């Protein structure tokens, strides 16, 4: 239902903030200021490397920041997300939990941890953590926690609970495309192909990026096949194959095109 890449996008924007790092006690104010300056520089370089997809280099920079500021929750959060992007889930979990221990009301760390639990197929824990966030009136992005919970319910074969969570997510944020995409997949599985197409069109309207757009076009093609519209299916498969030819959805689309032609 959802790719690892799409899971990763649920919360990472929060971790790309540039916080005021701090928390390392030293013998003099001057040394403390200098360590904070160096840690911030390493952190900023790490964020740039992450944006460019250089996760391994980012981890090295964050480890440097951690040595200078071992008790900073933002560094722990960023390390957790970087390890998650490298599929080193145990290390990711350890750093997310460390971030929460350092800052118990750290929404970004809890949200990223819930996404990690989804990725690790620990769905009960993902739902529990999402509900904890949703119970907090100060949590600023409830649609993201609802989308995590919705996907977890889906994987646990609870379609009614999944739909309820996802529909509430788009009530909060009508343009949040991951929730729309998951709703479209639920629609398709329930043979509500016109509803699926409507949600997929709204995903494309958000311009979510090549990977998500390729997936969306592929799923639109499948819906059109179910509705008996071969020409539109061929069109969307062609677009998907061209949008991300080396990716999962581009390859699936190219294979499907060969079978249809």
C-alpha beads as a LAMMPS data file, in Angstrom:
LAMMPS data file: protein, C-alpha beads

261 atoms
260 bonds

1 atom types
1 bond types

-500.0 500.0 xlo xhi
-500.0 500.0 ylo yhi
-500.0 500.0 zlo zhi

Masses

1 110.0

Atoms # bond

1 1 1 0.000 0.000 0.000
2 1 1 2.770 2.441 0.783
3 1 1 6.410 2.520 -0.244
4 1 1 9.263 3.013 2.201
5 1 1 9.993 6.321 0.500
6 1 1 6.481 7.530 1.204
7 1 1 6.744 6.500 4.847
8 1 1 9.963 8.458 5.124
9 1 1 8.277 11.644 3.966
10 1 1 5.634 11.670 6.676
11 1 1 7.729 13.418 9.290
12 1 1 11.159 14.231 7.941
13 1 1 10.409 17.882 7.199
14 1 1 10.197 18.503 10.947
15 1 1 13.681 17.084 11.425
16 1 1 15.119 19.416 8.789
17 1 1 14.621 22.435 11.018
18 1 1 17.688 24.231 12.287
19 1 1 17.318 24.208 16.075
20 1 1 19.482 26.029 18.548
21 1 1 21.666 23.154 19.619
22 1 1 22.688 22.993 23.228
23 1 1 23.001 20.918 26.331
24 1 1 26.691 20.168 26.799
25 1 1 28.119 21.360 30.102
26 1 1 31.731 22.543 29.880
27 1 1 34.219 24.192 32.192
28 1 1 33.841 27.671 30.688
29 1 1 31.191 29.703 28.842
30 1 1 33.630 30.333 26.014
31 1 1 34.252 26.642 25.441
32 1 1 30.518 25.933 25.597
33 1 1 29.789 28.568 22.944
34 1 1 32.519 27.197 20.701
35 1 1 31.268 23.623 21.038
36 1 1 27.731 24.724 20.270
37 1 1 28.964 26.592 17.183
38 1 1 30.862 23.558 15.907
39 1 1 27.957 21.210 16.634
40 1 1 25.556 23.471 14.763
41 1 1 27.913 23.583 11.785
42 1 1 28.107 19.775 11.670
43 1 1 24.317 19.565 12.009
44 1 1 23.708 22.007 9.163
45 1 1 26.139 20.154 6.904
46 1 1 24.387 16.897 7.768
47 1 1 20.994 18.357 6.802
48 1 1 22.378 19.437 3.444
49 1 1 23.814 15.981 2.800
50 1 1 20.469 14.405 3.702
51 1 1 18.629 16.690 1.292
52 1 1 20.993 15.556 -1.442
53 1 1 20.643 11.883 -0.563
54 1 1 24.142 11.477 0.899
55 1 1 22.955 9.691 4.014
56 1 1 26.243 8.043 4.981
57 1 1 28.110 11.364 4.969
58 1 1 25.244 12.923 6.918
59 1 1 25.581 10.279 9.619
60 1 1 29.287 11.050 9.985
61 1 1 28.535 14.765 10.426
62 1 1 25.800 14.028 12.943
63 1 1 28.132 11.776 14.908
64 1 1 30.535 14.712 15.119
65 1 1 27.695 16.908 16.372
66 1 1 26.710 14.247 18.897
67 1 1 30.242 14.100 20.302
68 1 1 30.096 17.845 20.882
69 1 1 26.488 17.940 22.130
70 1 1 25.656 14.449 23.432
71 1 1 22.433 15.548 25.115
72 1 1 20.844 17.428 22.250
73 1 1 17.472 15.908 21.219
74 1 1 17.592 17.336 17.673
75 1 1 20.866 15.603 16.952
76 1 1 19.421 12.344 18.289
77 1 1 16.338 12.801 16.105
78 1 1 18.359 13.499 12.993
79 1 1 20.596 10.493 13.627
80 1 1 17.538 8.313 14.085
81 1 1 16.058 9.430 10.790
82 1 1 19.357 9.034 8.959
83 1 1 19.735 5.478 10.243
84 1 1 16.129 4.773 9.252
85 1 1 16.853 5.938 5.724
86 1 1 19.749 3.440 5.697
87 1 1 17.363 0.686 6.912
88 1 1 19.350 0.332 10.143
89 1 1 16.178 0.151 12.150
90 1 1 17.518 -0.848 15.553
91 1 1 19.922 2.091 15.589
92 1 1 17.157 4.371 14.347
93 1 1 14.836 3.282 17.131
94 1 1 17.546 3.751 19.749
95 1 1 18.157 7.353 18.647
96 1 1 14.458 8.211 18.398
97 1 1 13.902 6.879 21.908
98 1 1 16.921 8.851 23.081
99 1 1 15.444 12.016 21.567
100 1 1 12.161 11.427 23.400
101 1 1 13.999 10.698 26.663
102 1 1 15.847 13.999 26.332
103 1 1 12.681 15.900 25.410
104 1 1 9.513 14.033 26.485
105 1 1 7.136 16.270 24.504
106 1 1 9.206 16.035 21.317
107 1 1 6.485 15.662 18.698
108 1 1 8.840 15.255 15.736
109 1 1 10.710 12.375 17.377
110 1 1 7.480 10.568 18.302
111 1 1 6.091 11.025 14.799
112 1 1 9.250 9.700 13.180
113 1 1 9.289 6.805 15.633
114 1 1 5.719 5.909 14.700
115 1 1 6.764 5.929 11.034
116 1 1 9.664 3.630 11.920
117 1 1 7.304 1.213 13.654
118 1 1 5.178 1.161 10.501
119 1 1 8.277 0.369 8.467
120 1 1 9.239 -2.378 10.925
121 1 1 5.684 -3.813 10.788
122 1 1 5.210 -3.158 14.493
123 1 1 1.746 -1.846 13.821
124 1 1 0.302 -1.938 17.341
125 1 1 3.139 0.255 18.564
126 1 1 2.706 2.620 15.619
127 1 1 -0.985 3.027 16.439
128 1 1 -0.305 3.500 20.147
129 1 1 2.251 6.222 19.503
130 1 1 0.052 7.904 16.894
131 1 1 -2.836 7.968 19.382
132 1 1 -0.545 9.477 22.006
133 1 1 0.286 12.294 19.595
134 1 1 -3.363 12.784 18.665
135 1 1 -4.332 13.080 22.331
136 1 1 -1.931 16.046 22.673
137 1 1 -3.772 19.260 21.832
138 1 1 -0.470 20.970 21.040
139 1 1 0.532 18.466 18.326
140 1 1 0.652 20.584 15.143
141 1 1 0.256 17.970 12.371
142 1 1 -2.452 15.455 13.387
143 1 1 -3.030 14.399 9.768
144 1 1 0.402 12.779 9.690
145 1 1 -0.210 10.688 12.810
146 1 1 -3.641 9.735 11.441
147 1 1 -2.045 8.585 8.192
148 1 1 0.441 6.434 10.092
149 1 1 -2.385 4.953 12.138
150 1 1 -4.534 4.431 9.055
151 1 1 -1.820 2.499 7.282
152 1 1 -1.143 0.396 10.374
153 1 1 -4.841 -0.485 10.639
154 1 1 -4.855 -1.385 6.950
155 1 1 -1.940 -3.767 7.385
156 1 1 -3.730 -5.354 10.334
157 1 1 -6.753 -5.965 8.055
158 1 1 -8.967 -3.393 9.691
159 1 1 -10.285 -1.502 6.647
160 1 1 -13.021 0.349 8.525
161 1 1 -10.566 1.730 11.088
162 1 1 -8.077 2.526 8.330
163 1 1 -10.660 4.472 6.342
164 1 1 -11.849 6.376 9.404
165 1 1 -8.319 7.500 10.228
166 1 1 -7.445 8.442 6.642
167 1 1 -10.676 10.342 6.069
168 1 1 -10.072 12.290 9.262
169 1 1 -6.541 13.034 8.048
170 1 1 -7.840 14.703 4.878
171 1 1 -10.432 16.581 6.917
172 1 1 -7.528 18.175 8.763
173 1 1 -5.421 18.682 5.616
174 1 1 -7.273 18.295 2.333
175 1 1 -4.052 18.437 0.306
176 1 1 -2.051 15.841 2.254
177 1 1 -1.307 13.473 -0.601
178 1 1 -0.080 10.372 1.337
179 1 1 -3.488 10.082 3.014
180 1 1 -5.238 10.590 -0.347
181 1 1 -3.102 7.901 -1.942
182 1 1 -3.846 5.433 0.829
183 1 1 -7.555 6.217 0.569
184 1 1 -7.393 5.545 -3.178
185 1 1 -5.822 2.154 -2.536
186 1 1 -8.563 1.301 -0.048
187 1 1 -11.145 2.419 -2.609
188 1 1 -9.631 0.192 -5.284
189 1 1 -9.567 -2.826 -2.990
190 1 1 -13.261 -2.271 -2.287
191 1 1 -14.013 -1.943 -6.042
192 1 1 -14.826 1.752 -5.668
193 1 1 -12.792 2.587 -8.751
194 1 1 -14.344 5.979 -9.498
195 1 1 -13.652 7.101 -5.923
196 1 1 -10.106 5.769 -6.274
197 1 1 -9.575 7.776 -9.467
198 1 1 -10.915 10.941 -7.823
199 1 1 -8.436 10.568 -4.950
200 1 1 -5.573 9.764 -7.323
201 1 1 -6.298 12.886 -9.371
202 1 1 -6.041 14.906 -6.178
203 1 1 -2.697 13.289 -5.404
204 1 1 -1.340 14.370 -8.798
205 1 1 -2.649 17.896 -8.238
206 1 1 -0.259 18.199 -5.271
207 1 1 2.781 17.435 -7.470
208 1 1 4.217 14.973 -4.911
209 1 1 7.393 14.168 -6.866
210 1 1 8.423 11.606 -9.488
211 1 1 8.254 8.474 -7.324
212 1 1 4.777 9.161 -5.954
213 1 1 3.565 10.398 -9.334
214 1 1 4.714 7.186 -11.024
215 1 1 2.892 5.120 -8.403
216 1 1 -0.222 7.245 -8.820
217 1 1 -0.271 6.885 -12.605
218 1 1 0.200 3.132 -12.276
219 1 1 -2.721 2.858 -9.890
220 1 1 -4.862 5.014 -12.172
221 1 1 -4.095 2.616 -15.014
222 1 1 -5.178 -0.354 -12.915
223 1 1 -8.436 1.436 -12.061
224 1 1 -9.107 2.203 -15.721
225 1 1 -8.476 -1.431 -16.643
226 1 1 -11.058 -2.439 -14.051
227 1 1 -13.489 0.036 -15.625
228 1 1 -12.783 -1.284 -19.119
229 1 1 -11.018 1.824 -20.406
230 1 1 -7.911 0.382 -22.039
231 1 1 -6.829 3.590 -23.799
232 1 1 -6.642 5.613 -20.601
233 1 1 -4.884 2.739 -18.874
234 1 1 -2.232 2.698 -21.604
235 1 1 -1.793 6.447 -21.274
236 1 1 -1.201 6.355 -17.525
237 1 1 1.136 3.366 -17.753
238 1 1 3.192 5.217 -20.361
239 1 1 3.394 8.300 -18.152
240 1 1 4.397 6.201 -15.132
241 1 1 7.105 4.411 -17.097
242 1 1 8.512 7.715 -18.355
243 1 1 8.251 9.510 -15.006
244 1 1 10.420 7.066 -13.045
245 1 1 11.822 4.478 -15.492
246 1 1 14.357 3.023 -13.047
247 1 1 12.011 2.934 -10.063
248 1 1 9.652 0.254 -8.821
249 1 1 6.525 1.812 -10.337
250 1 1 8.177 2.670 -13.625
251 1 1 9.322 -0.917 -14.046
252 1 1 5.918 -2.287 -13.102
253 1 1 4.305 0.034 -15.608
254 1 1 6.674 -0.955 -18.390
255 1 1 5.969 -4.645 -17.728
256 1 1 2.219 -4.023 -17.690
257 1 1 2.452 -2.146 -20.982
258 1 1 4.163 -5.126 -22.599
259 1 1 1.338 -7.405 -21.480
260 1 1 -1.357 -5.077 -22.773
261 1 1 0.170 -4.420 -26.190

Bonds

1 1 1 2
2 1 2 3
3 1 3 4
4 1 4 5
5 1 5 6
6 1 6 7
7 1 7 8
8 1 8 9
9 1 9 10
10 1 10 11
11 1 11 12
12 1 12 13
13 1 13 14
14 1 14 15
15 1 15 16
16 1 16 17
17 1 17 18
18 1 18 19
19 1 19 20
20 1 20 21
21 1 21 22
22 1 22 23
23 1 23 24
24 1 24 25
25 1 25 26
26 1 26 27
27 1 27 28
28 1 28 29
29 1 29 30
30 1 30 31
31 1 31 32
32 1 32 33
33 1 33 34
34 1 34 35
35 1 35 36
36 1 36 37
37 1 37 38
38 1 38 39
39 1 39 40
40 1 40 41
41 1 41 42
42 1 42 43
43 1 43 44
44 1 44 45
45 1 45 46
46 1 46 47
47 1 47 48
48 1 48 49
49 1 49 50
50 1 50 51
51 1 51 52
52 1 52 53
53 1 53 54
54 1 54 55
55 1 55 56
56 1 56 57
57 1 57 58
58 1 58 59
59 1 59 60
60 1 60 61
61 1 61 62
62 1 62 63
63 1 63 64
64 1 64 65
65 1 65 66
66 1 66 67
67 1 67 68
68 1 68 69
69 1 69 70
70 1 70 71
71 1 71 72
72 1 72 73
73 1 73 74
74 1 74 75
75 1 75 76
76 1 76 77
77 1 77 78
78 1 78 79
79 1 79 80
80 1 80 81
81 1 81 82
82 1 82 83
83 1 83 84
84 1 84 85
85 1 85 86
86 1 86 87
87 1 87 88
88 1 88 89
89 1 89 90
90 1 90 91
91 1 91 92
92 1 92 93
93 1 93 94
94 1 94 95
95 1 95 96
96 1 96 97
97 1 97 98
98 1 98 99
99 1 99 100
100 1 100 101
101 1 101 102
102 1 102 103
103 1 103 104
104 1 104 105
105 1 105 106
106 1 106 107
107 1 107 108
108 1 108 109
109 1 109 110
110 1 110 111
111 1 111 112
112 1 112 113
113 1 113 114
114 1 114 115
115 1 115 116
116 1 116 117
117 1 117 118
118 1 118 119
119 1 119 120
120 1 120 121
121 1 121 122
122 1 122 123
123 1 123 124
124 1 124 125
125 1 125 126
126 1 126 127
127 1 127 128
128 1 128 129
129 1 129 130
130 1 130 131
131 1 131 132
132 1 132 133
133 1 133 134
134 1 134 135
135 1 135 136
136 1 136 137
137 1 137 138
138 1 138 139
139 1 139 140
140 1 140 141
141 1 141 142
142 1 142 143
143 1 143 144
144 1 144 145
145 1 145 146
146 1 146 147
147 1 147 148
148 1 148 149
149 1 149 150
150 1 150 151
151 1 151 152
152 1 152 153
153 1 153 154
154 1 154 155
155 1 155 156
156 1 156 157
157 1 157 158
158 1 158 159
159 1 159 160
160 1 160 161
161 1 161 162
162 1 162 163
163 1 163 164
164 1 164 165
165 1 165 166
166 1 166 167
167 1 167 168
168 1 168 169
169 1 169 170
170 1 170 171
171 1 171 172
172 1 172 173
173 1 173 174
174 1 174 175
175 1 175 176
176 1 176 177
177 1 177 178
178 1 178 179
179 1 179 180
180 1 180 181
181 1 181 182
182 1 182 183
183 1 183 184
184 1 184 185
185 1 185 186
186 1 186 187
187 1 187 188
188 1 188 189
189 1 189 190
190 1 190 191
191 1 191 192
192 1 192 193
193 1 193 194
194 1 194 195
195 1 195 196
196 1 196 197
197 1 197 198
198 1 198 199
199 1 199 200
200 1 200 201
201 1 201 202
202 1 202 203
203 1 203 204
204 1 204 205
205 1 205 206
206 1 206 207
207 1 207 208
208 1 208 209
209 1 209 210
210 1 210 211
211 1 211 212
212 1 212 213
213 1 213 214
214 1 214 215
215 1 215 216
216 1 216 217
217 1 217 218
218 1 218 219
219 1 219 220
220 1 220 221
221 1 221 222
222 1 222 223
223 1 223 224
224 1 224 225
225 1 225 226
226 1 226 227
227 1 227 228
228 1 228 229
229 1 229 230
230 1 230 231
231 1 231 232
232 1 232 233
233 1 233 234
234 1 234 235
235 1 235 236
236 1 236 237
237 1 237 238
238 1 238 239
239 1 239 240
240 1 240 241
241 1 241 242
242 1 242 243
243 1 243 244
244 1 244 245
245 1 245 246
246 1 246 247
247 1 247 248
248 1 248 249
249 1 249 250
250 1 250 251
251 1 251 252
252 1 252 253
253 1 253 254
254 1 254 255
255 1 255 256
256 1 256 257
257 1 257 258
258 1 258 259
259 1 259 260
260 1 260 261
